[in-house]
Amino acid sequence: MKKNILFVIPSLDAGGAEKSLISLLSVLDFNSYNVDLMLLNKKGLFLNLIPKQINLIDIDGDYKLFTEELRTFFITAIKKGKIKLIINRILFTLKNNIIKNKRQAEQRSWKHLETAIPVFEKNYDTAIGYLEKSSIYFVIDCINATKKIGFIHNDYQKLGLDSTIDKPFLEKLNHVVTVSDKCAISLKTVFPRLQNKVKVMHNIVSEKLINVLANETIPKEFTNQYFNIVSIGRLHPQKGFDYAIEACKIIKNKGYQIKWFIIGDGADRLMLEEKIIQYELMDNFILLGLKQNPYPYIKNANLYAQPSRYEGKSIAIDEAKILQKPILVTNFSTVTDQITNGVNGIICDMIPEAIAKAIISLLDNNNILHALSNNLKKENLSNEHEIEKLYKLIDE
């Protein structure tokens, strides 16, 4: 008998967790499992990458009405006399508009969103909330399953979440899975009662697929007279792209020919664009937006840079390693899970001046770039076997 598995995630936007889920689903054993996928918002760059064996399911009840734009919602809800739903939509909207910490706003507004979602009739062998906050809350409150698993994709202590809200949800899970040993330590520090529930499963990356996609094209934006740097990530403070802009200004002012390309989108776009104009970097620091296939950019760049303030286990870094690209990273808390300084990458302090200094040292010394690439050739980086860890949690 095949086991019935459900994955829940907010959307398939171009984030690390979303990409990680697509990679995981692509290597699942569909001879052993029937797999449903539920998206709280049926959108995202990776929608068309969902394997054909996956059953994409809708949310019943008043959820579709609840998530309509406000005017449409109120007109329809008033006609249907849904007073309780109206009250909860007002409270949901207020909390999301008033609470400045958007992650805590999502936490605190869940109880209002949850009133629009009926408990699902289908019983699953395992239900998996594949991202912190709403995905996990959804699995706990709205799904019938013999076993429930939640994924945390970042260093919990860096996320700015209210742990008192998460605590009762996480304690109801059978397992809490995170993506690195440092992230596991962080979780256990915040939630001592989860000591035996926390498991580590690294994000799955497929070396074969990445190499095929990397050879699809050559980016037209690259020119040989410039040192081309690529970074990937949401336009969010976590990713440190404000540091990158300041570092780029320092490098340009010292006379170096540099172009720094950012692949991704997000709420900080306007702020970053204003900073680029302020520093007169319009020809040097380019926001490319989302790219379904970012791998040709990584492969053809001179350097991959990750100037983050914090990470869980960066998928983009692993992908750059597979493509044997020299890597520069800031010294965020989990960085040594992936990079050994001077061996397979360069780690610098988390300030613009240190980022600029490290890049200039690479510009001035091609031998270091070649050495980093040659060391990466010796690493075995494909890790599709990580899926066995999930099978063990499901089948035990």
C-alpha positions as CSV (number, residue, x, y, z in Angstrom):
1,M,0.0,0.0,0.0
2,K,1.3,3.4,-0.9
3,K,1.4,6.0,1.9
4,N,-0.4,9.3,1.5
5,I,1.8,12.3,2.0
6,L,0.9,16.0,2.0
7,F,3.3,18.9,1.6
8,V,2.2,22.5,2.6
9,I,4.0,25.7,1.6
10,P,2.8,29.2,1.1
11,S,3.7,29.5,-2.6
12,L,6.4,28.5,-5.1
13,D,7.9,31.9,-5.3
14,A,11.6,32.1,-6.1
15,G,13.0,31.4,-2.6
16,G,15.5,28.9,-1.3
17,A,12.9,26.8,0.5
18,E,10.6,26.8,-2.5
19,K,13.5,25.7,-4.8
20,S,14.5,23.1,-2.2
21,L,11.0,21.6,-2.2
22,I,10.9,21.3,-6.0
23,S,14.3,19.5,-5.8
24,L,12.9,17.2,-3.1
25,L,9.7,16.4,-5.0
26,S,11.8,15.6,-8.2
27,V,13.6,12.7,-6.5
28,L,10.7,11.3,-4.5
29,D,9.8,7.6,-4.9
30,F,6.3,7.8,-6.4
31,N,6.1,4.0,-6.3
32,S,5.9,4.1,-2.5
33,Y,4.0,7.4,-1.9
34,N,1.0,9.2,-3.2
35,V,1.9,12.9,-2.8
36,D,-0.4,15.9,-2.5
37,L,0.9,19.5,-2.5
38,M,-1.1,22.4,-1.1
39,L,-0.1,26.0,-1.8
40,L,-1.6,28.8,0.3
41,N,-1.2,31.0,-2.7
42,K,-1.2,29.1,-6.0
43,K,1.6,31.2,-7.6
44,G,5.3,31.3,-8.1
45,L,8.2,31.0,-10.5
46,F,8.5,27.2,-9.9
47,L,4.9,26.3,-10.5
48,N,5.6,24.7,-13.9
49,L,8.4,22.6,-12.3
50,I,6.1,20.5,-10.1
51,P,6.5,16.9,-11.1
52,K,3.5,15.5,-13.0
53,Q,3.0,12.8,-10.3
54,I,2.1,15.5,-7.7
55,N,-1.5,16.2,-7.0
56,L,-2.0,19.9,-6.5
57,I,-5.0,20.4,-4.2
58,D,-7.2,23.4,-3.3
59,I,-8.2,24.7,0.1
60,D,-11.9,24.4,0.7
61,G,-14.3,26.4,2.9
62,D,-14.2,30.2,2.9
63,Y,-10.4,30.4,2.2
64,K,-10.8,31.7,-1.4
65,L,-13.3,34.3,-0.3
66,F,-11.1,35.3,2.7
67,T,-8.1,36.0,0.4
68,E,-10.0,38.1,-2.1
69,E,-9.1,41.8,-2.3
70,L,-10.9,43.7,0.4
71,R,-13.7,45.3,-1.6
72,T,-14.7,42.1,-3.3
73,F,-14.4,40.2,0.0
74,F,-16.7,42.6,1.9
75,I,-19.4,42.8,-0.8
76,T,-19.6,39.0,-1.1
77,A,-19.2,38.3,2.7
78,I,-22.0,40.8,3.6
79,K,-24.3,39.3,1.0
80,K,-23.7,35.9,2.5
81,G,-24.1,37.1,6.1
82,K,-20.7,35.9,7.1
83,I,-20.2,38.2,10.1
84,K,-17.6,36.1,11.9
85,L,-15.6,35.9,8.8
86,I,-15.8,39.7,8.3
87,I,-14.6,40.3,11.8
88,N,-11.6,37.9,11.4
89,R,-10.7,39.5,8.0
90,I,-10.7,42.9,9.6
91,L,-8.4,41.7,12.4
92,F,-6.2,39.8,10.0
93,T,-5.8,42.9,7.8
94,L,-5.1,45.2,10.8
95,K,-2.4,43.0,12.2
96,N,-0.7,42.6,8.9
97,N,-0.7,46.4,8.4
98,I,0.1,47.5,11.9
99,I,2.7,45.0,13.1
100,K,6.0,46.2,11.5
101,N,7.8,42.8,11.9
102,K,6.1,41.0,8.9
103,R,7.1,37.6,10.2
104,Q,5.5,38.2,13.5
105,A,2.5,39.7,11.7
106,E,2.1,36.4,9.9
107,Q,2.3,34.5,13.2
108,R,-0.2,36.7,15.0
109,S,-2.7,36.8,12.2
110,W,-2.8,33.0,11.6
111,K,-5.7,32.5,14.1
112,H,-7.9,34.8,12.0
113,L,-6.9,33.2,8.7
114,E,-7.5,29.7,10.2
115,T,-11.2,30.5,10.7
116,A,-11.7,30.4,6.9
117,I,-10.2,26.9,6.6
118,P,-12.1,23.8,7.5
119,V,-10.3,20.7,8.8
120,F,-9.6,18.5,5.8
121,E,-11.5,15.2,5.6
122,K,-8.7,13.2,4.0
123,N,-6.5,11.4,6.4
124,Y,-2.7,11.4,5.6
125,D,0.0,9.1,6.8
126,T,2.3,12.1,7.0
127,A,1.7,15.9,6.6
128,I,4.7,18.1,6.2
129,G,4.7,21.9,6.7
130,Y,7.7,22.8,4.5
131,L,8.3,26.3,5.9
132,E,8.2,28.0,9.2
133,K,5.0,29.8,10.4
134,S,1.8,29.4,8.4
135,S,2.7,26.1,6.7
136,I,3.4,24.4,10.1
137,Y,0.3,26.0,11.7
138,F,-1.8,24.8,8.8
139,V,-0.6,21.2,9.3
140,I,-1.3,21.3,13.0
141,D,-4.7,23.0,12.9
142,C,-6.3,21.9,9.6
143,I,-4.9,18.5,8.6
144,N,-5.6,15.0,9.9
145,A,-2.4,13.0,9.7
146,T,-0.9,10.1,11.7
147,K,2.5,11.9,11.6
148,K,3.2,15.6,11.3
149,I,6.6,17.1,10.3
150,G,7.7,20.8,10.2
151,F,10.7,22.3,8.3
152,I,12.7,25.3,9.6
153,H,14.9,26.6,6.8
154,N,16.9,29.2,8.7
155,D,18.8,29.9,11.9
156,Y,15.7,30.3,14.1
157,Q,17.4,32.8,16.4
158,K,18.0,35.2,13.5
159,L,14.4,35.0,12.1
160,G,12.9,37.6,14.5
161,L,9.9,35.3,15.3
162,D,7.9,35.2,18.5
163,S,8.9,31.8,20.0
164,T,6.0,31.8,22.4
165,I,3.6,31.6,19.4
166,D,5.6,28.8,17.7
167,K,6.3,26.7,20.9
168,P,2.8,25.0,21.1
169,F,2.8,24.3,17.4
170,L,6.3,22.8,17.3
171,E,5.7,20.7,20.3
172,K,2.8,19.0,18.5
173,L,5.0,17.9,15.6
174,N,6.5,14.5,15.5
175,H,9.7,15.9,14.0
176,V,11.2,19.3,13.4
177,V,13.5,19.2,10.4
178,T,16.1,21.9,9.8
179,V,18.8,22.3,7.2
180,S,22.2,22.4,9.0
181,D,23.8,21.4,12.3
182,K,24.1,25.0,13.4
183,C,20.4,25.6,12.7
184,A,19.6,22.5,14.8
185,I,21.6,23.9,17.7
186,S,19.7,27.2,17.3
187,L,16.4,25.4,17.5
188,K,17.4,23.4,20.5
189,T,18.6,26.5,22.3
190,V,15.3,28.3,21.9
191,F,13.1,25.2,22.4
192,P,14.9,22.8,24.9
193,R,11.9,20.5,24.9
194,L,12.5,19.7,21.2
195,Q,15.9,18.1,21.8
196,N,14.8,14.7,20.6
197,K,12.5,15.9,17.8
198,V,15.0,18.1,15.9
199,K,16.5,16.4,12.8
200,V,18.9,17.6,10.2
201,M,18.2,17.1,6.5
202,H,20.3,19.1,4.0
203,N,18.6,20.8,1.1
204,I,18.7,18.5,-2.0
205,V,20.7,19.7,-5.0
206,S,21.1,17.8,-8.2
207,E,24.5,18.1,-9.8
208,K,23.4,16.6,-13.1
209,L,20.4,18.9,-13.5
210,I,22.3,22.1,-12.5
211,N,25.1,21.4,-15.0
212,V,22.5,20.8,-17.9
213,L,20.7,24.0,-17.1
214,A,23.9,26.0,-16.8
215,N,24.8,25.2,-20.4
216,E,21.5,26.4,-21.9
217,T,22.7,29.9,-22.7
218,I,25.3,32.6,-22.1
219,P,24.0,35.8,-20.4
220,K,24.0,38.7,-22.8
221,E,24.5,41.1,-19.9
222,F,28.1,39.9,-19.3
223,T,31.1,41.5,-21.0
224,N,34.7,40.4,-20.8
225,Q,36.1,43.8,-19.9
226,Y,34.3,43.7,-16.6
227,F,34.7,41.5,-13.5
228,N,31.2,40.0,-13.3
229,I,29.8,39.1,-9.9
230,V,26.5,37.3,-9.4
231,S,24.4,37.1,-6.2
232,I,21.0,35.3,-5.8
233,G,18.3,36.0,-3.2
234,R,15.2,37.8,-2.2
235,L,15.5,41.6,-2.1
236,H,15.3,41.5,1.7
237,P,17.5,42.8,4.5
238,Q,18.6,39.2,5.3
239,K,20.5,39.0,2.0
240,G,22.7,42.0,2.6
241,F,22.4,43.6,-0.8
242,D,22.6,47.0,0.8
243,Y,26.1,46.0,1.9
244,A,26.9,44.8,-1.6
245,I,25.9,48.2,-3.1
246,E,28.2,50.0,-0.7
247,A,31.0,47.6,-1.4
248,C,30.5,48.0,-5.2
249,K,30.8,51.8,-4.7
250,I,34.2,51.4,-2.9
251,I,35.5,49.0,-5.6
252,K,34.4,51.3,-8.5
253,N,35.9,54.4,-6.8
254,K,39.3,52.6,-6.7
255,G,39.2,52.3,-10.5
256,Y,38.2,48.6,-11.0
257,Q,35.9,47.6,-13.8
258,I,33.1,45.7,-12.0
259,K,29.5,44.7,-12.7
260,W,27.5,43.1,-9.9
261,F,24.3,41.3,-10.9
262,I,21.5,40.4,-8.5
263,I,19.0,37.7,-9.4
264,G,15.8,38.0,-7.3
265,D,13.0,40.2,-6.3
266,G,11.3,41.5,-3.2
267,A,10.1,44.3,-1.0
268,D,13.4,46.1,-0.8
269,R,13.6,46.7,-4.6
270,L,12.7,50.4,-4.4
271,M,15.1,51.1,-1.5
272,L,18.0,49.3,-3.4
273,E,17.2,51.1,-6.6
274,E,17.4,54.5,-4.8
275,K,20.7,53.5,-3.3
276,I,22.1,52.5,-6.7
277,I,21.1,55.9,-8.1
278,Q,22.5,57.7,-5.1
279,Y,25.9,56.0,-5.5
280,E,25.8,56.4,-9.4
281,L,26.1,52.7,-9.9
282,M,23.4,52.3,-12.6
283,D,26.0,50.7,-14.9
284,N,27.7,48.6,-12.2
285,F,25.0,47.2,-9.9
286,I,22.2,45.6,-11.8
287,L,19.0,44.1,-10.4
288,L,18.0,41.5,-12.9
289,G,14.8,40.4,-11.3
290,L,13.7,36.8,-11.2
291,K,15.2,34.2,-13.5
292,Q,13.8,30.7,-13.8
293,N,17.2,29.5,-14.8
294,P,19.9,31.4,-12.9
295,Y,22.6,28.8,-13.6
296,P,24.1,30.3,-16.8
297,Y,24.7,33.5,-14.8
298,I,26.5,31.6,-12.0
299,K,28.6,29.5,-14.5
300,N,29.7,32.5,-16.6
301,A,30.4,34.9,-13.7
302,N,33.9,35.5,-12.3
303,L,32.6,35.3,-8.8
304,Y,29.5,34.2,-6.8
305,A,28.9,36.5,-3.7
306,Q,26.6,35.9,-0.8
307,P,26.7,39.0,1.5
308,S,24.0,37.8,3.8
309,R,23.3,38.8,7.4
310,Y,22.1,35.2,8.1
311,E,21.3,32.0,6.3
312,G,20.1,28.5,7.2
313,K,22.0,26.5,4.6
314,S,22.2,28.5,1.4
315,I,21.1,26.5,-1.7
316,A,22.6,29.1,-3.9
317,I,26.0,28.6,-2.4
318,D,25.8,24.8,-2.9
319,E,24.8,25.5,-6.5
320,A,27.7,27.8,-7.1
321,K,30.0,25.1,-5.6
322,I,28.6,22.5,-8.1
323,L,29.4,24.9,-10.9
324,Q,32.9,25.3,-9.5
325,K,32.6,29.0,-9.2
326,P,34.8,31.0,-6.8
327,I,32.6,32.1,-3.8
328,L,32.7,35.1,-1.4
329,V,30.6,35.0,1.7
330,T,30.1,37.1,4.8
331,N,30.7,35.5,8.2
332,F,27.0,34.7,9.0
333,S,26.5,32.2,11.8
334,T,26.1,29.1,9.7
335,V,28.7,29.9,7.0
336,T,31.2,27.3,8.0
337,D,28.7,24.5,7.4
338,Q,29.3,25.2,3.7
339,I,32.6,27.2,3.3
340,T,36.1,26.6,4.5
341,N,37.9,29.9,4.3
342,G,40.6,29.9,1.7
343,V,39.8,26.4,0.5
344,N,36.4,26.4,-1.3
345,G,35.6,30.1,-0.7
346,I,36.5,33.3,1.0
347,I,34.8,34.4,4.2
348,C,34.9,38.1,5.1
349,D,33.5,40.3,7.8
350,M,29.9,41.4,7.5
351,I,30.7,45.1,6.6
352,P,30.9,46.8,3.2
353,E,34.6,47.7,3.6
354,A,35.5,44.1,4.3
355,I,33.5,42.8,1.3
356,A,35.1,45.4,-1.0
357,K,38.6,44.5,0.3
358,A,38.1,40.8,-0.2
359,I,36.8,41.3,-3.8
360,I,39.7,43.6,-4.6
361,S,42.1,41.0,-3.4
362,L,40.6,38.5,-5.8
363,L,40.6,41.0,-8.6
364,D,44.4,41.5,-8.0
365,N,45.2,37.8,-7.7
366,N,43.7,35.4,-10.4
367,N,45.7,32.6,-8.7
368,I,43.3,32.6,-5.8
369,L,40.3,32.4,-8.0
370,H,41.8,29.5,-9.9
371,A,42.7,27.7,-6.7
372,L,39.2,28.0,-5.3
373,S,37.7,26.6,-8.5
374,N,40.2,23.7,-8.6
375,N,39.4,22.8,-5.0
376,L,35.7,22.7,-5.8
377,K,36.4,20.2,-8.6
378,K,37.5,17.7,-5.9
379,E,34.3,18.0,-3.8
380,N,31.4,15.5,-4.2
381,L,28.5,17.9,-4.0
382,S,25.4,16.1,-5.3
383,N,23.3,15.0,-2.3
384,E,20.2,13.3,-3.6
385,H,20.7,10.6,-1.0
386,E,19.4,13.1,1.6
387,I,15.9,12.0,0.6
388,E,16.5,8.8,2.6
389,K,16.4,10.8,5.8
390,L,12.9,11.9,5.0
391,Y,11.8,8.3,4.1
392,K,13.1,7.2,7.5
393,L,11.0,9.9,9.3
394,I,7.9,9.0,7.3
395,D,8.3,5.2,7.5
396,E,9.6,4.7,11.1
